[in-house]
Structure formats: structure tokens, C-alpha cells
Amino acid sequence: MVYITFGTQNNDFTRCLKEVEKLINEGLITDKVVAQVGYTKYRPHGIECIDFVSETDYQKYIMEASVVISHAGSGALFSAIKTGKKTIAVARLAKYGEMANDHQTELVKKLANEGYILDGTYDMKAAWEKVSTFEPRKNDFHCEISNRIEQLLSDWGISKKE
């Protein structure tokens, strides 16, 4: 199974779903595809879409997946890295109205250059063609970024679900 996760950010990410849909239509992805799409309304052919999942279901899908395709949120990426999953990250881009700026590209580039993930931001097909031989680097670091971000948000009075 291929699991796609877009997190809970209130931004559309149709571009990513359309890229995966193309890979299905071209016969490159033949496994079942399940996507947690958040606020994205587009419903592609060949992908089972769920708006939001519980943390328990999220962990279940990650563990069952042979490949994870993820937005570039640090929590989602580090969750996939910790489980050793083959992960393709797709940064949300400002030019498509997916984010206010392109800051996610920096995280994706760094993690891809270090061998933890594949970067599918600009070319999902190229990333997918590498996935069968890709061996993700083992989680050899302890990253507190997501915990620190959650703490800062909490300090600012912003809950995780906002």
C-alpha cells in the first residue's frame, strides 16, 4: 500500500494528488493508494481519500505502507523517517497558493541530500522511479524540532489542531 498524508493544514494540495494520479494512470503505481487529504477537495481516480485520520489510524497506515508520500511538514517527515519507510516528500509551493512561501523546500532538500527521503516536490515521476531501489538512511539522529515547534505554539496559545 502507498499512503499519502497531507496533515491538517488548511491549504489545498491538489497538485500532489494529480501527480500521484498520473503515476497510477501510467501504470507506475499498481498498489492500493490511501490518502489523508485534509482540506483538499479534489478526489482522483484510483485513490481512496480520507479527510482526516486519528493518530492511531495515522500510525497504522504508516506502518502498513510500503511507501509514504508526504507533505513537507516536519512532524510527518520525521514520523516516516523514524519508522524507516521509503518516503517521497512534496513541499508545498507558494506559486500554487499551497503556502505563503517556499520554506518547506529547504527541509526536503536537506533530508533528501542526507539520504532519509526522496524529493518529489518538482518531479514526482523521477522520485517514484527511484523508490524501488531507494534504501532510506536509518534514523541516526534525535530531532526535537517537532516537539520544540509544538512547545512554541503552546507558549503562544495556539493549540495543535488550529
C-alpha positions in Angstrom: 0.0 0.0 0.0 1.1 3.6 -0.7 0.0 6.1 2.0 -0.3 9.8 1.3 -0.5 12.3 4.1 -1.2 16.0 3.8 -1.6 16.7 7.5 -4.1 19.2 8.9 -3.0 22.5 7.4 -5.9 24.4 5.8 -4.3 24.5 2.3 -5.3 22.7 -0.8 -2.7 20.3 -2.2 -4.4 19.1 -5.4 -1.1 19.3 -7.3 0.3 16.3 -5.3 -2.8 14.2 -5.8 -2.8 14.9 -9.5 0.8 13.8 -9.8 0.1 10.5 -8.0 -3.0 10.0 -10.2 -0.8 10.4 -13.3 1.5 7.7 -11.9 -1.4 5.4 -11.4 -2.8 6.1 -14.9 0.6 5.4 -16.4 0.8 2.0 -14.6 3.8 3.0 -12.5 1.8 2.7 -9.2 -0.1 -0.5 -9.0 -0.5 -0.9 -5.3 -3.6 0.3 -3.4 -3.3 4.1 -2.5 -4.9 5.6 0.5 -4.6 9.4 1.1 -5.3 11.5 4.1 -6.1 14.7 2.2 -7.1 17.2 4.9 -8.8 20.2 3.2 -8.1 19.2 -0.3 -11.4 18.7 -2.2 -10.0 17.0 -5.3 -10.9 13.3 -5.4 -8.7 11.5 -8.0 -9.5 8.2 -9.7 -7.7 5.2 -8.1 -7.0 6.8 -4.7 -9.1 6.2 -1.5 -9.3 9.6 0.1 -10.0 10.3 3.8 -10.2 13.9 5.0 -8.6 13.3 8.5 -7.5 10.3 10.5 -6.9 9.8 14.2 -3.4 9.5 15.4 -3.9 5.7 15.9 -5.1 5.3 12.3 -2.3 7.5 11.1 0.3 5.3 12.8 -1.5 2.2 11.4 -1.4 3.5 7.8 2.3 4.5 8.1 3.2 1.0 9.4 1.2 -0.8 6.7 2.6 1.3 3.9 5.4 0.2 1.6 5.9 3.8 0.5 4.8 7.1 2.2 4.1 10.2 0.1 4.1 13.2 2.5 3.6 16.9 2.6 6.8 18.5 3.9 5.6 19.1 7.5 8.4 18.2 9.9 6.1 16.0 12.1 5.0 13.8 9.2 8.5 13.6 7.7 10.2 12.6 11.0 7.4 10.1 11.7 8.1 8.4 8.4 11.9 8.5 8.9 11.6 7.0 12.4 9.8 4.0 11.0 12.3 3.6 8.2 9.7 3.9 5.5 10.6 4.8 1.9 9.3 8.3 1.8 8.7 10.8 -1.0 8.3 14.3 0.3 6.5 17.0 -1.7 6.9 20.6 -0.4 4.0 22.9 -0.7 4.9 25.8 -3.0 3.9 29.5 -2.9 3.4 29.8 -6.7 0.5 27.3 -6.5 -1.0 29.0 -3.4 -0.2 26.0 -1.3 1.9 28.0 1.2 2.8 31.6 1.9 6.5 30.9 0.9 8.7 28.0 -0.1 10.3 27.3 3.3 9.4 23.6 3.1 11.7 23.1 0.2 14.8 23.6 2.5 13.8 20.8 4.8 13.0 18.5 1.9 16.3 19.2 0.2 18.3 18.7 3.4 16.6 15.4 4.3 16.9 14.1 0.7 20.6 15.1 0.4 21.2 13.2 3.7 19.5 10.1 2.3 16.5 9.9 4.5 13.8 10.7 1.9 13.3 11.3 -1.8 12.3 14.7 -3.0 9.2 14.7 -5.2 8.5 18.4 -5.0 9.2 19.3 -8.6 9.2 15.8 -10.2 7.1 13.1 -8.6 7.7 10.7 -11.5 11.5 10.8 -11.1 11.2 10.3 -7.4 8.8 7.3 -7.9 11.2 5.7 -10.4 13.9 5.8 -7.7 11.7 4.4 -4.9 12.1 0.7 -5.7 15.9 0.8 -5.2 16.0 3.5 -2.5 17.2 2.5 0.9 16.4 5.2 3.3 19.1 6.2 5.8 18.4 4.8 9.2 17.2 7.3 11.8 20.5 8.1 13.4 19.6 11.4 15.0 17.3 12.6 17.6 15.3 15.5 16.3 13.4 17.7 18.7 12.2 20.1 16.0 8.6 19.0 16.1 8.5 18.9 19.9 10.1 22.4 20.0 7.6 23.7 17.5 4.7 22.3 19.4 6.1 23.9 22.6 6.4 27.3 20.9 2.9 27.1 19.6 1.6 26.2 23.0 3.6 29.0 24.6 1.9 31.3 22.1 -1.5 29.9 23.0 -2.1 28.1 19.7 -3.3 24.5 20.0 -2.1 21.7 17.8 -5.4 21.4 16.0 -5.6 25.0 14.9 
